[in-house]
Amino acid sequence: MNQLPIRNLLPELRPLLNKFYRWHRSHMRAPAEASYWVAGDPDIVAGLCLTDVAKGKWLTGLLVAPDHRGRGLARCLVSRALCDCDGPVWLFCDPRLVHFYQALDFNPTESLPEALASRLERYNRHKTLVAMHHHRETI
């Protein structure tokens, strides 16, 4: 199980998350308007972004450094980030990752806000992605 600290990264530290993505040769980038969740201290070993969309959030950029994979870190990071979300959260994933996200209570969906539906249509011209949805209500 993961023992690394997970925290919400301050917006002014966004360049650190982008540096992490570049270091791992990822095309992912942290959007300026997102909130950022990272694991590790002082070095980032995993990260993700949550961007506001249609009264919900769009989860992007989930990446765990290769030498930290297989330890449940991605699951812990996503679960922690979802704790701060009210309402729906959407993501797009490779079909091989559907079971991973289903274990986190995401479900495949064809019902997307227009901004995400058009984006998925563009992405699917070059690769196949599955849209998934999670709904979290605050108690």
C-alpha positions as protocol buffer text, in pm:
chain_id: "A"
residue {
  index: 1
  type: MET
  ca { x: 0 y: 0 z: 0 }
}
residue {
  index: 2
  type: ASN
  ca { x: 107 y: 356 z: -67 }
}
residue {
  index: 3
  type: GLN
  ca { x: 284 y: 545 z: 213 }
}
residue {
  index: 4
  type: LEU
  ca { x: 377 y: 857 z: 12 }
}
residue {
  index: 5
  type: PRO
  ca { x: 207 y: 1187 z: 99 }
}
residue {
  index: 6
  type: ILE
  ca { x: -68 y: 1298 z: -139 }
}
residue {
  index: 7
  type: ARG
  ca { x: -145 y: 1665 z: -161 }
}
residue {
  index: 8
  type: ASN
  ca { x: -318 y: 1932 z: -363 }
}
residue {
  index: 9
  type: LEU
  ca { x: -43 y: 2119 z: -550 }
}
residue {
  index: 10
  type: LEU
  ca { x: -64 y: 2496 z: -537 }
}
residue {
  index: 11
  type: PRO
  ca { x: -134 y: 2656 z: -880 }
}
residue {
  index: 12
  type: GLU
  ca { x: 196 y: 2845 z: -875 }
}
residue {
  index: 13
  type: LEU
  ca { x: 377 y: 2507 z: -853 }
}
residue {
  index: 14
  type: ARG
  ca { x: 215 y: 2381 z: -1174 }
}
residue {
  index: 15
  type: PRO
  ca { x: 553 y: 2394 z: -1355 }
}
residue {
  index: 16
  type: LEU
  ca { x: 675 y: 2115 z: -1124 }
}
residue {
  index: 17
  type: LEU
  ca { x: 398 y: 1884 z: -1246 }
}
residue {
  index: 18
  type: ASN
  ca { x: 475 y: 1973 z: -1608 }
}
residue {
  index: 19
  type: LYS
  ca { x: 843 y: 1901 z: -1540 }
}
residue {
  index: 20
  type: PHE
  ca { x: 741 y: 1559 z: -1400 }
}
residue {
  index: 21
  type: TYR
  ca { x: 542 y: 1484 z: -1718 }
}
residue {
  index: 22
  type: ARG
  ca { x: 833 y: 1591 z: -1942 }
}
residue {
  index: 23
  type: TRP
  ca { x: 1085 y: 1391 z: -1738 }
}
residue {
  index: 24
  type: HIS
  ca { x: 879 y: 1078 z: -1808 }
}
residue {
  index: 25
  type: ARG
  ca { x: 847 y: 1164 z: -2177 }
}
residue {
  index: 26
  type: SER
  ca { x: 471 y: 1211 z: -2148 }
}
residue {
  index: 27
  type: HIS
  ca { x: 272 y: 1435 z: -2380 }
}
residue {
  index: 28
  type: MET
  ca { x: 50 y: 1524 z: -2085 }
}
residue {
  index: 29
  type: ARG
  ca { x: 47 y: 1882 z: -1958 }
}
residue {
  index: 30
  type: ALA
  ca { x: -116 y: 2043 z: -1657 }
}
residue {
  index: 31
  type: PRO
  ca { x: -380 y: 2288 z: -1783 }
}
residue {
  index: 32
  type: ALA
  ca { x: -360 y: 2634 z: -1630 }
}
residue {
  index: 33
  type: GLU
  ca { x: -722 y: 2629 z: -1513 }
}
residue {
  index: 34
  type: ALA
  ca { x: -704 y: 2288 z: -1338 }
}
residue {
  index: 35
  type: SER
  ca { x: -642 y: 2178 z: -983 }
}
residue {
  index: 36
  type: TYR
  ca { x: -347 y: 1945 z: -937 }
}
residue {
  index: 37
  type: TRP
  ca { x: -298 y: 1643 z: -715 }
}
residue {
  index: 38
  type: VAL
  ca { x: 44 y: 1488 z: -661 }
}
residue {
  index: 39
  type: ALA
  ca { x: 209 y: 1215 z: -458 }
}
residue {
  index: 40
  type: GLY
  ca { x: 560 y: 1228 z: -321 }
}
residue {
  index: 41
  type: ASP
  ca { x: 766 y: 1467 z: -117 }
}
residue {
  index: 42
  type: PRO
  ca { x: 983 y: 1641 z: -207 }
}
residue {
  index: 43
  type: ASP
  ca { x: 986 y: 1489 z: -557 }
}
residue {
  index: 44
  type: ILE
  ca { x: 663 y: 1426 z: -746 }
}
residue {
  index: 45
  type: VAL
  ca { x: 624 y: 1056 z: -829 }
}
residue {
  index: 46
  type: ALA
  ca { x: 261 y: 1068 z: -944 }
}
residue {
  index: 47
  type: GLY
  ca { x: 15 y: 1334 z: -1052 }
}
residue {
  index: 48
  type: LEU
  ca { x: -322 y: 1414 z: -1202 }
}
residue {
  index: 49
  type: CYS
  ca { x: -530 y: 1716 z: -1300 }
}
residue {
  index: 50
  type: LEU
  ca { x: -897 y: 1803 z: -1243 }
}
residue {
  index: 51
  type: THR
  ca { x: -1049 y: 2068 z: -1468 }
}
residue {
  index: 52
  type: ASP
  ca { x: -1395 y: 2225 z: -1422 }
}
residue {
  index: 53
  type: VAL
  ca { x: -1640 y: 2123 z: -1693 }
}
residue {
  index: 54
  type: ALA
  ca { x: -2022 y: 2131 z: -1703 }
}
residue {
  index: 55
  type: LYS
  ca { x: -2082 y: 2146 z: -1326 }
}
residue {
  index: 56
  type: GLY
  ca { x: -1834 y: 1864 z: -1275 }
}
residue {
  index: 57
  type: LYS
  ca { x: -1468 y: 1779 z: -1327 }
}
residue {
  index: 58
  type: TRP
  ca { x: -1261 y: 1624 z: -1603 }
}
residue {
  index: 59
  type: LEU
  ca { x: -977 y: 1405 z: -1476 }
}
residue {
  index: 60
  type: THR
  ca { x: -666 y: 1408 z: -1695 }
}
residue {
  index: 61
  type: GLY
  ca { x: -295 y: 1352 z: -1671 }
}
residue {
  index: 62
  type: LEU
  ca { x: -285 y: 1055 z: -1434 }
}
residue {
  index: 63
  type: LEU
  ca { x: 74 y: 936 z: -1442 }
}
residue {
  index: 64
  type: VAL
  ca { x: 281 y: 734 z: -1195 }
}
residue {
  index: 65
  type: ALA
  ca { x: 659 y: 718 z: -1231 }
}
residue {
  index: 66
  type: PRO
  ca { x: 757 y: 372 z: -1358 }
}
residue {
  index: 67
  type: ASP
  ca { x: 956 y: 280 z: -1047 }
}
residue {
  index: 68
  type: HIS
  ca { x: 649 y: 350 z: -828 }
}
residue {
  index: 69
  type: ARG
  ca { x: 393 y: 151 z: -1026 }
}
residue {
  index: 70
  type: GLY
  ca { x: 219 y: -158 z: -899 }
}
residue {
  index: 71
  type: ARG
  ca { x: 192 y: -33 z: -541 }
}
residue {
  index: 72
  type: GLY
  ca { x: -159 y: 117 z: -545 }
}
residue {
  index: 73
  type: LEU
  ca { x: -37 y: 474 z: -577 }
}
residue {
  index: 74
  type: ALA
  ca { x: -262 y: 564 z: -872 }
}
residue {
  index: 75
  type: ARG
  ca { x: -564 y: 423 z: -688 }
}
residue {
  index: 76
  type: CYS
  ca { x: -478 y: 626 z: -374 }
}
residue {
  index: 77
  type: LEU
  ca { x: -416 y: 944 z: -573 }
}
residue {
  index: 78
  type: VAL
  ca { x: -743 y: 922 z: -767 }
}
residue {
  index: 79
  type: SER
  ca { x: -941 y: 833 z: -453 }
}
residue {
  index: 80
  type: ARG
  ca { x: -796 y: 1128 z: -263 }
}
residue {
  index: 81
  type: ALA
  ca { x: -861 y: 1372 z: -547 }
}
residue {
  index: 82
  type: LEU
  ca { x: -1221 y: 1251 z: -575 }
}
residue {
  index: 83
  type: CYS
  ca { x: -1281 y: 1328 z: -206 }
}
residue {
  index: 84
  type: ASP
  ca { x: -1279 y: 1698 z: -294 }
}
residue {
  index: 85
  type: CYS
  ca { x: -1522 y: 1661 z: -586 }
}
residue {
  index: 86
  type: ASP
  ca { x: -1894 y: 1725 z: -575 }
}
residue {
  index: 87
  type: GLY
  ca { x: -2093 y: 1589 z: -865 }
}
residue {
  index: 88
  type: PRO
  ca { x: -1975 y: 1416 z: -1179 }
}
residue {
  index: 89
  type: VAL
  ca { x: -1618 y: 1341 z: -1281 }
}
residue {
  index: 90
  type: TRP
  ca { x: -1539 y: 1227 z: -1633 }
}
residue {
  index: 91
  type: LEU
  ca { x: -1224 y: 1084 z: -1787 }
}
residue {
  index: 92
  type: PHE
  ca { x: -1106 y: 924 z: -2109 }
}
residue {
  index: 93
  type: CYS
  ca { x: -890 y: 613 z: -2089 }
}
residue {
  index: 94
  type: ASP
  ca { x: -729 y: 345 z: -2296 }
}
residue {
  index: 95
  type: PRO
  ca { x: -964 y: 43 z: -2316 }
}
residue {
  index: 96
  type: ARG
  ca { x: -705 y: -163 z: -2122 }
}
residue {
  index: 97
  type: LEU
  ca { x: -760 y: 63 z: -1819 }
}
residue {
  index: 98
  type: VAL
  ca { x: -1139 y: 29 z: -1794 }
}
residue {
  index: 99
  type: HIS
  ca { x: -1118 y: -236 z: -1519 }
}
residue {
  index: 100
  type: PHE
  ca { x: -878 y: -19 z: -1318 }
}
residue {
  index: 101
  type: TYR
  ca { x: -1123 y: 273 z: -1322 }
}
residue {
  index: 102
  type: GLN
  ca { x: -1426 y: 50 z: -1263 }
}
residue {
  index: 103
  type: ALA
  ca { x: -1260 y: -59 z: -937 }
}
residue {
  index: 104
  type: LEU
  ca { x: -1269 y: 313 z: -844 }
}
residue {
  index: 105
  type: ASP
  ca { x: -1645 y: 333 z: -918 }
}
residue {
  index: 106
  type: PHE
  ca { x: -1613 y: 486 z: -1265 }
}
residue {
  index: 107
  type: ASN
  ca { x: -1846 y: 348 z: -1531 }
}
residue {
  index: 108
  type: PRO
  ca { x: -1826 y: 364 z: -1909 }
}
residue {
  index: 109
  type: THR
  ca { x: -2060 y: 630 z: -2046 }
}
residue {
  index: 110
  type: GLU
  ca { x: -2179 y: 770 z: -2373 }
}
residue {
  index: 111
  type: SER
  ca { x: -2344 y: 1066 z: -2201 }
}
residue {
  index: 112
  type: LEU
  ca { x: -2092 y: 1351 z: -2194 }
}
residue {
  index: 113
  type: PRO
  ca { x: -2112 y: 1729 z: -2173 }
}
residue {
  index: 114
  type: GLU
  ca { x: -2078 y: 1877 z: -2522 }
}
residue {
  index: 115
  type: ALA
  ca { x: -1728 y: 2011 z: -2454 }
}
residue {
  index: 116
  type: LEU
  ca { x: -1606 y: 1660 z: -2370 }
}
residue {
  index: 117
  type: ALA
  ca { x: -1811 y: 1481 z: -2638 }
}
residue {
  index: 118
  type: SER
  ca { x: -1651 y: 1687 z: -2914 }
}
residue {
  index: 119
  type: ARG
  ca { x: -1306 y: 1639 z: -2764 }
}
residue {
  index: 120
  type: LEU
  ca { x: -1353 y: 1261 z: -2742 }
}
residue {
  index: 121
  type: GLU
  ca { x: -1469 y: 1254 z: -3102 }
}
residue {
  index: 122
  type: ARG
  ca { x: -1147 y: 1432 z: -3208 }
}
residue {
  index: 123
  type: TYR
  ca { x: -927 y: 1205 z: -2996 }
}
residue {
  index: 124
  type: ASN
  ca { x: -1095 y: 891 z: -3129 }
}
residue {
  index: 125
  type: ARG
  ca { x: -992 y: 983 z: -3484 }
}
residue {
  index: 126
  type: HIS
  ca { x: -635 y: 886 z: -3391 }
}
residue {
  index: 127
  type: LYS
  ca { x: -675 y: 635 z: -3106 }
}
residue {
  index: 128
  type: THR
  ca { x: -951 y: 455 z: -2924 }
}
residue {
  index: 129
  type: LEU
  ca { x: -1046 y: 593 z: -2584 }
}
residue {
  index: 130
  type: VAL
  ca { x: -1331 y: 501 z: -2350 }
}
residue {
  index: 131
  type: ALA
  ca { x: -1529 y: 775 z: -2176 }
}
residue {
  index: 132
  type: MET
  ca { x: -1597 y: 702 z: -1811 }
}
residue {
  index: 133
  type: HIS
  ca { x: -1808 y: 873 z: -1548 }
}
residue {
  index: 134
  type: HIS
  ca { x: -1806 y: 886 z: -1166 }
}
residue {
  index: 135
  type: HIS
  ca { x: -2063 y: 1065 z: -953 }
}
residue {
  index: 136
  type: ARG
  ca { x: -1969 y: 1169 z: -603 }
}
residue {
  index: 137
  type: GLU
  ca { x: -2205 y: 1340 z: -366 }
}
residue {
  index: 138
  type: THR
  ca { x: -2090 y: 1509 z: -50 }
}
residue {
  index: 139
  type: ILE
  ca { x: -2260 y: 1376 z: 263 }
}
